[in-house]
Amino acid sequence: MIKHDNHWLLTKHRIRGMEFPGGKAEPGETIEQAAIRETMEETGVTIDNVHSFAEYVVFTDPPFCKAVFTGDIIHVKKDFTLMETEGAVWMTDAELDACTELSFHMKDRGMGELRKWVEANDGTN
């Protein structure tokens, strides 16, 4: 979860809709490395100083665990090859709250609490 200049960094997944960048670790990759890679692949934004601040289980079928990170933006690439998403989308709190295209990943109870934590900590690690 990246917040910069009062804007959240999201991406628009072609099927699911708006969501924070994320994904799964590849074999041999740490979850921190996966967070950096997925953010770059989905948004063109390079982050550093990645810090895990929460993990929680989403009870779907099958259940899965989300690891949530913050990080610092070190570079925003304007032109990059889009893969699974339509690239970076920057939203204010009001825009995010009013968004009608949110992914199911953004609608679980934990996400609201995580946003509050990032706000309380100024998005810093």
N, CA, C and O atoms as CSV, one atom per row, in Angstrom:
chain,resi,resn,atom,element,x,y,z
A,1,MET,N,N,0.855,-1.171,0.000
A,1,MET,CA,C,0.000,0.000,0.000
A,1,MET,C,C,0.897,1.229,0.000
A,1,MET,O,O,1.654,1.462,0.942
A,2,ILE,N,N,0.802,1.999,-1.056
A,2,ILE,CA,C,1.628,3.188,-1.216
A,2,ILE,C,C,0.717,4.411,-1.251
A,2,ILE,O,O,-0.230,4.471,-2.035
A,3,LYS,N,N,1.013,5.379,-0.396
A,3,LYS,CA,C,0.303,6.656,-0.439
A,3,LYS,C,C,1.352,7.746,-0.577
A,3,LYS,O,O,2.297,7.821,0.208
A,4,HIS,N,N,1.173,8.594,-1.593
A,4,HIS,CA,C,2.143,9.645,-1.895
A,4,HIS,C,C,1.385,10.916,-2.260
A,4,HIS,O,O,0.509,10.894,-3.125
A,5,ASP,N,N,1.719,12.012,-1.606
A,5,ASP,CA,C,1.038,13.293,-1.858
A,5,ASP,C,C,-0.482,13.153,-1.777
A,5,ASP,O,O,-1.213,13.649,-2.635
A,6,ASN,N,N,-0.942,12.467,-0.730
A,6,ASN,CA,C,-2.376,12.263,-0.471
A,6,ASN,C,C,-3.101,11.473,-1.551
A,6,ASN,O,O,-4.317,11.591,-1.699
A,7,HIS,N,N,-2.368,10.677,-2.297
A,7,HIS,CA,C,-2.961,9.809,-3.316
A,7,HIS,C,C,-2.483,8.375,-3.113
A,7,HIS,O,O,-1.297,8.126,-2.896
A,8,TRP,N,N,-3.418,7.446,-3.186
A,8,TRP,CA,C,-3.111,6.021,-3.113
A,8,TRP,C,C,-2.688,5.527,-4.489
A,8,TRP,O,O,-3.235,5.948,-5.508
A,9,LEU,N,N,-1.712,4.634,-4.507
A,9,LEU,CA,C,-1.301,3.984,-5.752
A,9,LEU,C,C,-2.120,2.713,-5.919
A,9,LEU,O,O,-2.047,1.796,-5.101
A,10,LEU,N,N,-2.900,2.675,-6.991
A,10,LEU,CA,C,-3.681,1.494,-7.335
A,10,LEU,C,C,-3.368,1.099,-8.764
A,10,LEU,O,O,-2.633,1.785,-9.474
A,11,THR,N,N,-3.930,0.004,-9.159
A,11,THR,CA,C,-3.844,-0.427,-10.541
A,11,THR,C,C,-5.216,-0.931,-10.947
A,11,THR,O,O,-5.994,-1.378,-10.104
A,12,LYS,N,N,-5.512,-0.862,-12.224
A,12,LYS,CA,C,-6.794,-1.374,-12.706
A,12,LYS,C,C,-6.543,-2.704,-13.390
A,12,LYS,O,O,-6.016,-2.772,-14.500
A,13,HIS,N,N,-6.939,-3.763,-12.692
A,13,HIS,CA,C,-6.841,-5.103,-13.263
A,13,HIS,C,C,-7.925,-5.232,-14.322
A,13,HIS,O,O,-9.054,-4.787,-14.118
A,14,ARG,N,N,-7.590,-5.826,-15.427
A,14,ARG,CA,C,-8.532,-5.889,-16.566
A,14,ARG,C,C,-9.826,-6.633,-16.252
A,14,ARG,O,O,-10.861,-6.362,-16.860
A,15,ILE,N,N,-9.771,-7.562,-15.314
A,15,ILE,CA,C,-10.970,-8.335,-14.974
A,15,ILE,C,C,-11.555,-7.901,-13.633
A,15,ILE,O,O,-12.762,-7.687,-13.522
A,16,ARG,N,N,-10.705,-7.770,-12.615
A,16,ARG,CA,C,-11.189,-7.529,-11.253
A,16,ARG,C,C,-11.517,-6.073,-10.957
A,16,ARG,O,O,-12.368,-5.805,-10.109
A,17,GLY,N,N,-10.872,-5.127,-11.628
A,17,GLY,CA,C,-11.100,-3.716,-11.330
A,17,GLY,C,C,-9.963,-3.106,-10.533
A,17,GLY,O,O,-8.837,-3.604,-10.559
A,18,MET,N,N,-10.259,-2.025,-9.825
A,18,MET,CA,C,-9.244,-1.268,-9.086
A,18,MET,C,C,-8.798,-2.014,-7.837
A,18,MET,O,O,-9.610,-2.541,-7.077
A,19,GLU,N,N,-7.469,-2.041,-7.647
A,19,GLU,CA,C,-6.921,-2.698,-6.464
A,19,GLU,C,C,-5.504,-2.204,-6.216
A,19,GLU,O,O,-4.872,-1.625,-7.100
A,20,PHE,N,N,-5.016,-2.438,-5.007
A,20,PHE,CA,C,-3.620,-2.148,-4.725
A,20,PHE,C,C,-2.771,-3.156,-5.479
A,20,PHE,O,O,-3.195,-4.297,-5.663
A,21,PRO,N,N,-1.578,-2.763,-5.922
A,21,PRO,CA,C,-0.706,-3.723,-6.610
A,21,PRO,C,C,-0.417,-4.915,-5.699
A,21,PRO,O,O,-0.311,-4.768,-4.481
A,22,GLY,N,N,-0.295,-6.077,-6.296
A,22,GLY,CA,C,0.005,-7.260,-5.487
A,22,GLY,C,C,0.054,-8.509,-6.330
A,22,GLY,O,O,-0.199,-8.483,-7.535
A,23,GLY,N,N,0.380,-9.590,-5.682
A,23,GLY,CA,C,0.457,-10.867,-6.376
A,23,GLY,C,C,1.176,-11.891,-5.534
A,23,GLY,O,O,1.289,-11.752,-4.316
A,24,LYS,N,N,1.652,-12.901,-6.182
A,24,LYS,CA,C,2.290,-14.025,-5.495
A,24,LYS,C,C,3.794,-14.008,-5.728
A,24,LYS,O,O,4.283,-13.543,-6.758
A,25,ALA,N,N,4.512,-14.530,-4.737
A,25,ALA,CA,C,5.965,-14.672,-4.873
A,25,ALA,C,C,6.272,-15.804,-5.843
A,25,ALA,O,O,5.599,-16.835,-5.853
A,26,GLU,N,N,7.297,-15.594,-6.654
A,26,GLU,CA,C,7.764,-16.633,-7.565
A,26,GLU,C,C,8.747,-17.530,-6.821
A,26,GLU,O,O,9.281,-17.124,-5.790
A,27,PRO,N,N,8.999,-18.745,-7.321
A,27,PRO,CA,C,9.944,-19.645,-6.646
A,27,PRO,C,C,11.292,-18.954,-6.404
A,27,PRO,O,O,11.866,-18.353,-7.312
A,28,GLY,N,N,11.784,-19.050,-5.169
A,28,GLY,CA,C,13.061,-18.465,-4.802
A,28,GLY,C,C,13.007,-16.985,-4.465
A,28,GLY,O,O,14.038,-16.386,-4.156
A,29,GLU,N,N,11.833,-16.389,-4.517
A,29,GLU,CA,C,11.664,-14.958,-4.286
A,29,GLU,C,C,11.076,-14.732,-2.894
A,29,GLU,O,O,10.164,-15.453,-2.488
A,30,THR,N,N,11.584,-13.743,-2.159
A,30,THR,CA,C,10.982,-13.393,-0.876
A,30,THR,C,C,9.687,-12.620,-1.131
A,30,THR,O,O,9.451,-12.139,-2.240
A,31,ILE,N,N,8.860,-12.507,-0.105
A,31,ILE,CA,C,7.618,-11.754,-0.298
A,31,ILE,C,C,7.912,-10.262,-0.475
A,31,ILE,O,O,7.152,-9.558,-1.141
A,32,GLU,N,N,9.005,-9.776,0.113
A,32,GLU,CA,C,9.401,-8.385,-0.102
A,32,GLU,C,C,9.815,-8.159,-1.557
A,32,GLU,O,O,9.434,-7.162,-2.170
A,33,GLN,N,N,10.590,-9.085,-2.101
A,33,GLN,CA,C,10.986,-8.985,-3.512
A,33,GLN,C,C,9.761,-9.058,-4.420
A,33,GLN,O,O,9.682,-8.358,-5.430
A,34,ALA,N,N,8.811,-9.909,-4.049
A,34,ALA,CA,C,7.578,-10.024,-4.835
A,34,ALA,C,C,6.798,-8.710,-4.811
A,34,ALA,O,O,6.251,-8.301,-5.836
A,35,ALA,N,N,6.739,-8.049,-3.660
A,35,ALA,CA,C,6.026,-6.768,-3.557
A,35,ALA,C,C,6.656,-5.723,-4.478
A,35,ALA,O,O,5.946,-4.979,-5.155
A,36,ILE,N,N,7.980,-5.669,-4.502
A,36,ILE,CA,C,8.687,-4.719,-5.373
A,36,ILE,C,C,8.425,-5.048,-6.837
A,36,ILE,O,O,8.107,-4.160,-7.628
A,37,ARG,N,N,8.559,-6.322,-7.200
A,37,ARG,CA,C,8.376,-6.748,-8.597
A,37,ARG,C,C,6.939,-6.512,-9.054
A,37,ARG,O,O,6.713,-5.942,-10.121
A,38,GLU,N,N,5.974,-6.945,-8.257
A,38,GLU,CA,C,4.565,-6.807,-8.646
A,38,GLU,C,C,4.176,-5.334,-8.801
A,38,GLU,O,O,3.443,-4.980,-9.725
A,39,THR,N,N,4.664,-4.478,-7.902
A,39,THR,CA,C,4.356,-3.052,-8.014
A,39,THR,C,C,4.894,-2.492,-9.324
A,39,THR,O,O,4.202,-1.739,-10.010
A,40,MET,N,N,6.125,-2.858,-9.674
A,40,MET,CA,C,6.720,-2.389,-10.931
A,40,MET,C,C,5.965,-2.941,-12.140
A,40,MET,O,O,5.647,-2.198,-13.069
A,41,GLU,N,N,5.680,-4.248,-12.127
A,41,GLU,CA,C,5.002,-4.869,-13.272
A,41,GLU,C,C,3.604,-4.300,-13.495
A,41,GLU,O,O,3.168,-4.143,-14.635
A,42,GLU,N,N,2.904,-3.993,-12.405
A,42,GLU,CA,C,1.508,-3.576,-12.524
A,42,GLU,C,C,1.321,-2.073,-12.678
A,42,GLU,O,O,0.291,-1.627,-13.185
A,43,THR,N,N,2.317,-1.277,-12.242
A,43,THR,CA,C,2.122,0.176,-12.240
A,43,THR,C,C,3.240,0.975,-12.899
A,43,THR,O,O,3.041,2.142,-13.237
A,44,GLY,N,N,4.409,0.372,-13.087
A,44,GLY,CA,C,5.554,1.120,-13.587
A,44,GLY,C,C,6.253,1.913,-12.500
A,44,GLY,O,O,7.152,2.703,-12.790
A,45,VAL,N,N,5.850,1.711,-11.248
A,45,VAL,CA,C,6.428,2.431,-10.114
A,45,VAL,C,C,7.435,1.527,-9.405
A,45,VAL,O,O,7.118,0.397,-9.033
A,46,THR,N,N,8.656,2.043,-9.225
A,46,THR,CA,C,9.686,1.309,-8.496
A,46,THR,C,C,9.661,1.758,-7.045
A,46,THR,O,O,9.688,2.953,-6.752
A,47,ILE,N,N,9.608,0.783,-6.135
A,47,ILE,CA,C,9.596,1.094,-4.709
A,47,ILE,C,C,10.809,0.468,-4.035
A,47,ILE,O,O,11.441,-0.448,-4.563
A,48,ASP,N,N,11.112,0.991,-2.858
A,48,ASP,CA,C,12.225,0.515,-2.046
A,48,ASP,C,C,11.797,0.645,-0.585
A,48,ASP,O,O,10.699,1.120,-0.294
A,49,ASN,N,N,12.657,0.227,0.318
A,49,ASN,CA,C,12.368,0.317,1.745
A,49,ASN,C,C,11.022,-0.331,2.060
A,49,ASN,O,O,10.198,0.232,2.780
A,50,VAL,N,N,10.820,-1.512,1.514
A,50,VAL,CA,C,9.561,-2.242,1.664
A,50,VAL,C,C,9.473,-2.817,3.078
A,50,VAL,O,O,10.422,-3.411,3.588
A,51,HIS,N,N,8.314,-2.624,3.688
A,51,HIS,CA,C,8.114,-3.055,5.069
A,51,HIS,C,C,6.762,-3.750,5.200
A,51,HIS,O,O,5.724,-3.181,4.860
A,52,SER,N,N,6.784,-4.967,5.687
A,52,SER,CA,C,5.547,-5.703,5.945
A,52,SER,C,C,4.934,-5.173,7.237
A,52,SER,O,O,5.621,-5.067,8.254
A,53,PHE,N,N,3.645,-4.840,7.202
A,53,PHE,CA,C,3.023,-4.355,8.430
A,53,PHE,C,C,1.770,-5.122,8.816
A,53,PHE,O,O,1.197,-4.860,9.874
A,54,ALA,N,N,1.329,-6.059,7.990
A,54,ALA,CA,C,0.141,-6.830,8.355
A,54,ALA,C,C,0.066,-8.106,7.532
A,54,ALA,O,O,0.525,-8.169,6.392
A,55,GLU,N,N,-0.522,-9.112,8.143
A,55,GLU,CA,C,-0.902,-10.341,7.453
A,55,GLU,C,C,-2.265,-10.733,7.987
A,55,GLU,O,O,-2.517,-10.650,9.189
A,56,TYR,N,N,-3.138,-11.157,7.098
A,56,TYR,CA,C,-4.427,-11.640,7.561
A,56,TYR,C,C,-4.991,-12.651,6.580
A,56,TYR,O,O,-4.631,-12.673,5.403
A,57,VAL,N,N,-5.885,-13.487,7.094
A,57,VAL,CA,C,-6.485,-14.553,6.298
A,57,VAL,C,C,-7.813,-14.073,5.740
A,57,VAL,O,O,-8.623,-13.478,6.451
A,58,VAL,N,N,-8.026,-14.336,4.464
A,58,VAL,CA,C,-9.309,-14.076,3.820
A,58,VAL,C,C,-10.000,-15.429,3.705
A,58,VAL,O,O,-9.503,-16.335,3.036
A,59,PHE,N,N,-11.139,-15.557,4.356
A,59,PHE,CA,C,-11.829,-16.841,4.415
A,59,PHE,C,C,-12.758,-17.021,3.219
A,59,PHE,O,O,-13.975,-16.860,3.315
A,60,THR,N,N,-12.144,-17.359,2.097
A,60,THR,CA,C,-12.883,-17.705,0.893
A,60,THR,C,C,-12.675,-19.190,0.660
A,60,THR,O,O,-12.121,-19.877,1.519
A,61,ASP,N,N,-13.097,-19.684,-0.455
A,61,ASP,CA,C,-12.880,-21.092,-0.775
A,61,ASP,C,C,-11.977,-21.189,-1.993
A,61,ASP,O,O,-12.464,-20.993,-3.106
A,62,PRO,N,N,-10.715,-21.475,-1.852
A,62,PRO,CA,C,-10.019,-21.767,-0.594
A,62,PRO,C,C,-9.571,-20.479,0.098
A,62,PRO,O,O,-9.421,-19.444,-0.552
A,63,PRO,N,N,-9.355,-20.544,1.427
A,63,PRO,CA,C,-8.846,-19.379,2.144
A,63,PRO,C,C,-7.419,-19.055,1.701
A,63,PRO,O,O,-6.692,-19.935,1.242
A,64,PHE,N,N,-7.029,-17.804,1.841
A,64,PHE,CA,C,-5.650,-17.438,1.532
A,64,PHE,C,C,-5.203,-16.323,2.470
A,64,PHE,O,O,-6.027,-15.634,3.073
A,65,CYS,N,N,-3.894,-16.156,2.585
A,65,CYS,CA,C,-3.304,-15.152,3.470
A,65,CYS,C,C,-2.798,-13.978,2.644
A,65,CYS,O,O,-2.150,-14.162,1.614
A,66,LYS,N,N,-3.100,-12.776,3.104
A,66,LYS,CA,C,-2.576,-11.568,2.477
A,66,LYS,C,C,-1.447,-11.017,3.348
A,66,LYS,O,O,-1.602,-10.879,4.561
A,67,ALA,N,N,-0.327,-10.708,2.730
A,67,ALA,CA,C,0.761,-9.984,3.389
A,67,ALA,C,C,0.732,-8.575,2.815
A,67,ALA,O,O,0.720,-8.400,1.596
A,68,VAL,N,N,0.720,-7.579,3.679
A,68,VAL,CA,C,0.539,-6.202,3.238
A,68,VAL,C,C,1.799,-5.397,3.562
A,68,VAL,O,O,2.365,-5.516,4.649
A,69,PHE,N,N,2.226,-4.574,2.596
A,69,PHE,CA,C,3.470,-3.828,2.701
A,69,PHE,C,C,3.253,-2.348,2.436
A,69,PHE,O,O,2.302,-1.951,1.763
A,70,THR,N,N,4.154,-1.543,2.977
A,70,THR,CA,C,4.313,-0.163,2.549
A,70,THR,C,C,5.706,-0.053,1.936
A,70,THR,O,O,6.534,-0.949,2.098
A,71,GLY,N,N,5.952,1.023,1.248
A,71,GLY,CA,C,7.264,1.233,0.648
A,71,GLY,C,C,7.404,2.668,0.195
A,71,GLY,O,O,6.442,3.436,0.184
A,72,ASP,N,N,8.614,3.012,-0.176
A,72,ASP,CA,C,8.912,4.356,-0.655
A,72,ASP,C,C,9.056,4.346,-2.170
A,72,ASP,O,O,9.688,3.452,-2.734
A,73,ILE,N,N,8.476,5.332,-2.821
A,73,ILE,CA,C,8.597,5.460,-4.273
A,73,ILE,C,C,9.984,6.004,-4.597
A,73,ILE,O,O,10.414,7.015,-4.042
A,74,ILE,N,N,10.681,5.312,-5.510
A,74,ILE,CA,C,11.978,5.835,-5.939
A,74,ILE,C,C,11.977,6.231,-7.413
A,74,ILE,O,O,12.847,6.983,-7.851
A,75,HIS,N,N,11.007,5.729,-8.184
A,75,HIS,CA,C,10.951,6.104,-9.603
A,75,HIS,C,C,9.572,5.763,-10.166
A,75,HIS,O,O,9.011,4.711,-9.863
A,76,VAL,N,N,9.040,6.655,-10.979
A,76,VAL,CA,C,7.784,6.403,-11.687
A,76,VAL,C,C,8.100,6.377,-13.172
A,76,VAL,O,O,8.485,7.390,-13.755
A,77,LYS,N,N,7.935,5.219,-13.773
A,77,LYS,CA,C,8.201,5.052,-15.202
A,77,LYS,C,C,6.924,5.376,-15.963
A,77,LYS,O,O,5.892,4.740,-15.754
A,78,LYS,N,N,6.995,6.348,-16.828
A,78,LYS,CA,C,5.806,6.792,-17.566
A,78,LYS,C,C,5.415,5.813,-18.669
A,78,LYS,O,O,4.232,5.522,-18.849
A,79,ASP,N,N,6.389,5.308,-19.399
A,79,ASP,CA,C,6.117,4.379,-20.496
A,79,ASP,C,C,6.682,3.016,-20.141
A,79,ASP,O,O,7.896,2.848,-20.033
A,80,PHE,N,N,5.806,2.051,-19.962
A,80,PHE,CA,C,6.254,0.696,-19.693
A,80,PHE,C,C,5.257,-0.268,-20.306
A,80,PHE,O,O,4.127,0.106,-20.620
A,81,THR,N,N,5.677,-1.501,-20.471
A,81,THR,CA,C,4.827,-2.510,-21.091
A,81,THR,C,C,3.787,-2.997,-20.095
A,81,THR,O,O,4.126,-3.540,-19.044
A,82,LEU,N,N,2.531,-2.801,-20.430
A,82,LEU,CA,C,1.441,-3.273,-19.574
A,82,LEU,C,C,1.331,-4.783,-19.681
A,82,LEU,O,O,1.409,-5.351,-20.770
A,83,MET,N,N,1.149,-5.423,-18.532
A,83,MET,CA,C,1.032,-6.878,-18.531
A,83,MET,C,C,-0.395,-7.266,-18.142
A,83,MET,O,O,-1.270,-7.378,-19.001
A,84,GLU,N,N,-0.620,-7.468,-16.851
A,84,GLU,CA,C,-1.926,-7.930,-16.383
A,84,GLU,C,C,-2.898,-6.785,-16.112
A,84,GLU,O,O,-4.094,-7.012,-15.930
A,85,THR,N,N,-2.384,-5.555,-16.086
A,85,THR,CA,C,-3.213,-4.433,-15.666
A,85,THR,C,C,-3.168,-3.306,-16.688
A,85,THR,O,O,-2.463,-3.372,-17.695
A,86,GLU,N,N,-3.939,-2.282,-16.395
A,86,GLU,CA,C,-3.949,-1.092,-17.240
A,86,GLU,C,C,-3.064,0.006,-16.664
A,86,GLU,O,O,-3.201,1.171,-17.037
A,87,GLY,N,N,-2.154,-0.357,-15.753
A,87,GLY,CA,C,-1.172,0.586,-15.231
A,87,GLY,C,C,-1.586,1.275,-13.950
A,87,GLY,O,O,-2.565,0.903,-13.303
A,88,ALA,N,N,-0.803,2.303,-13.598
A,88,ALA,CA,C,-0.986,3.029,-12.341
A,88,ALA,C,C,-2.221,3.911,-12.384
A,88,ALA,O,O,-2.532,4.532,-13.400
A,89,VAL,N,N,-2.917,3.952,-11.257
A,89,VAL,CA,C,-4.043,4.854,-11.049
A,89,VAL,C,C,-3.814,5.486,-9.681
A,89,VAL,O,O,-3.629,4.776,-8.693
A,90,TRP,N,N,-3.826,6.811,-9.616
A,90,TRP,CA,C,-3.637,7.525,-8.354
A,90,TRP,C,C,-4.981,8.066,-7.899
A,90,TRP,O,O,-5.658,8.754,-8.662
A,91,MET,N,N,-5.385,7.762,-6.647
A,91,MET,CA,C,-6.689,8.185,-6.133
A,91,MET,C,C,-6.557,8.808,-4.751
A,91,MET,O,O,-5.778,8.352,-3.914
A,92,THR,N,N,-7.336,9.861,-4.533
A,92,THR,CA,C,-7.456,10.433,-3.193
A,92,THR,C,C,-8.339,9.503,-2.360
A,92,THR,O,O,-8.936,8.565,-2.887
A,93,ASP,N,N,-8.415,9.774,-1.057
A,93,ASP,CA,C,-9.309,8.988,-0.205
A,93,ASP,C,C,-10.750,9.074,-0.700
A,93,ASP,O,O,-11.449,8.063,-0.776
A,94,ALA,N,N,-11.187,10.282,-1.036
A,94,ALA,CA,C,-12.568,10.468,-1.491
A,94,ALA,C,C,-12.828,9.700,-2.782
A,94,ALA,O,O,-13.879,9.077,-2.934
A,95,GLU,N,N,-11.879,9.740,-3.707
A,95,GLU,CA,C,-12.047,9.009,-4.969
A,95,GLU,C,C,-12.077,7.502,-4.731
A,95,GLU,O,O,-12.860,6.782,-5.351
A,96,LEU,N,N,-11.225,7.036,-3.835
A,96,LEU,CA,C,-11.202,5.608,-3.524
A,96,LEU,C,C,-12.499,5.180,-2.848
A,96,LEU,O,O,-13.054,4.130,-3.173
A,97,ASP,N,N,-12.985,5.991,-1.906
A,97,ASP,CA,C,-14.242,5.674,-1.216
A,97,ASP,C,C,-15.431,5.654,-2.171
A,97,ASP,O,O,-16.367,4.879,-1.978
A,98,ALA,N,N,-15.402,6.500,-3.201
A,98,ALA,CA,C,-16.519,6.599,-4.143
A,98,ALA,C,C,-16.388,5.656,-5.340
A,98,ALA,O,O,-17.314,5.548,-6.144
A,99,CYS,N,N,-15.264,4.984,-5.463
A,99,CYS,CA,C,-15.010,4.151,-6.642
A,99,CYS,C,C,-15.995,2.986,-6.725
A,99,CYS,O,O,-16.193,2.256,-5.754
A,100,THR,N,N,-16.601,2.826,-7.882
A,100,THR,CA,C,-17.563,1.738,-8.098
A,100,THR,C,C,-16.934,0.547,-8.813
A,100,THR,O,O,-17.608,-0.450,-9.073
A,101,GLU,N,N,-15.645,0.648,-9.130
A,101,GLU,CA,C,-14.965,-0.420,-9.860
A,101,GLU,C,C,-13.941,-1.157,-8.993
A,101,GLU,O,O,-12.938,-1.649,-9.510
A,102,LEU,N,N,-14.180,-1.238,-7.690
A,102,LEU,CA,C,-13.208,-1.880,-6.812
A,102,LEU,C,C,-13.195,-3.392,-6.990
A,102,LEU,O,O,-14.240,-4.026,-7.129
A,103,SER,N,N,-12.008,-3.948,-6.982
A,103,SER,CA,C,-11.807,-5.390,-6.994
A,103,SER,C,C,-12.354,-5.986,-5.698
A,103,SER,O,O,-12.439,-5.294,-4.683
A,104,PHE,N,N,-12.720,-7.250,-5.729
A,104,PHE,CA,C,-13.161,-7.923,-4.510
A,104,PHE,C,C,-12.060,-7.905,-3.454
A,104,PHE,O,O,-12.355,-7.968,-2.260
A,105,HIS,N,N,-10.794,-7.818,-3.869
A,105,HIS,CA,C,-9.687,-7.748,-2.915
A,105,HIS,C,C,-9.774,-6.493,-2.048
A,105,HIS,O,O,-9.262,-6.478,-0.928
A,106,MET,N,N,-10.407,-5.461,-2.548
A,106,MET,CA,C,-10.487,-4.184,-1.842
A,106,MET,C,C,-11.707,-4.091,-0.933
A,106,MET,O,O,-11.860,-3.112,-0.203
A,107,LYS,N,N,-12.571,-5.094,-0.968
A,107,LYS,CA,C,-13.843,-5.006,-0.258
A,107,LYS,C,C,-13.889,-5.800,1.038
A,107,LYS,O,O,-14.910,-5.787,1.727
A,108,ASP,N,N,-12.799,-6.496,1.389
A,108,ASP,CA,C,-12.863,-7.253,2.639
A,108,ASP,C,C,-12.669,-6.310,3.831
A,108,ASP,O,O,-12.163,-5.198,3.679
A,109,ARG,N,N,-13.080,-6.771,5.018
A,109,ARG,CA,C,-13.055,-5.926,6.217
A,109,ARG,C,C,-11.662,-5.410,6.554
A,109,ARG,O,O,-11.514,-4.289,7.042
A,110,GLY,N,N,-10.655,-6.214,6.298
A,110,GLY,CA,C,-9.299,-5.827,6.661
A,110,GLY,C,C,-8.785,-4.622,5.909
A,110,GLY,O,O,-7.978,-3.862,6.444
A,111,MET,N,N,-9.228,-4.430,4.693
A,111,MET,CA,C,-8.675,-3.358,3.863
A,111,MET,C,C,-8.928,-1.976,4.457
A,111,MET,O,O,-8.042,-1.122,4.416
A,112,GLY,N,N,-10.098,-1.741,5.000
A,112,GLY,CA,C,-10.387,-0.447,5.627
A,112,GLY,C,C,-9.484,-0.176,6.817
A,112,GLY,O,O,-9.004,0.943,7.001
A,113,GLU,N,N,-9.253,-1.205,7.624
A,113,GLU,CA,C,-8.367,-1.055,8.777
A,113,GLU,C,C,-6.932,-0.791,8.336
A,113,GLU,O,O,-6.225,-0.005,8.967
A,114,LEU,N,N,-6.503,-1.435,7.271
A,114,LEU,CA,C,-5.144,-1.235,6.774
A,114,LEU,C,C,-4.958,0.187,6.247
A,114,LEU,O,O,-3.912,0.799,6.463
A,115,ARG,N,N,-5.957,0.703,5.567
A,115,ARG,CA,C,-5.880,2.096,5.091
A,115,ARG,C,C,-5.748,3.050,6.268
A,115,ARG,O,O,-4.975,4.006,6.211
A,116,LYS,N,N,-6.505,2.794,7.341
A,116,LYS,CA,C,-6.421,3.645,8.533
A,116,LYS,C,C,-5.015,3.601,9.125
A,116,LYS,O,O,-4.492,4.630,9.554
A,117,TRP,N,N,-4.399,2.420,9.151
A,117,TRP,CA,C,-3.050,2.296,9.708
A,117,TRP,C,C,-2.057,3.106,8.885
A,117,TRP,O,O,-1.227,3.824,9.443
A,118,VAL,N,N,-2.138,2.995,7.572
A,118,VAL,CA,C,-1.222,3.745,6.711
A,118,VAL,C,C,-1.426,5.246,6.930
A,118,VAL,O,O,-0.455,5.999,7.003
A,119,GLU,N,N,-2.677,5.679,7.034
A,119,GLU,CA,C,-2.977,7.093,7.288
A,119,GLU,C,C,-2.362,7.549,8.611
A,119,GLU,O,O,-1.736,8.607,8.678
A,120,ALA,N,N,-2.542,6.757,9.652
A,120,ALA,CA,C,-2.039,7.117,10.979
A,120,ALA,C,C,-0.519,7.192,11.016
A,120,ALA,O,O,0.054,7.906,11.839
A,121,ASN,N,N,0.119,6.465,10.139
A,121,ASN,CA,C,1.580,6.437,10.097
A,121,ASN,C,C,2.139,7.223,8.917
A,121,ASN,O,O,3.300,7.056,8.544
A,122,ASP,N,N,1.307,8.079,8.334
A,122,ASP,CA,C,1.726,8.918,7.198
A,122,ASP,C,C,2.287,8.116,6.040
A,122,ASP,O,O,3.082,8.635,5.257
A,123,GLY,N,N,1.888,6.864,5.918
A,123,GLY,CA,C,2.368,6.034,4.821
A,123,GLY,C,C,3.820,5.653,4.953
A,123,GLY,O,O,4.423,5.134,4.014
A,124,THR,N,N,4.387,5.911,6.125
A,124,THR,CA,C,5.804,5.609,6.316
A,124,THR,C,C,5.983,4.243,6.936
A,124,THR,O,O,5.061,3.664,7.511
A,125,ASN,N,N,7.200,3.746,6.802
A,125,ASN,CA,C,7.512,2.431,7.360
A,125,ASN,C,C,7.810,2.589,8.811
A,125,ASN,O,O,8.102,1.605,9.492
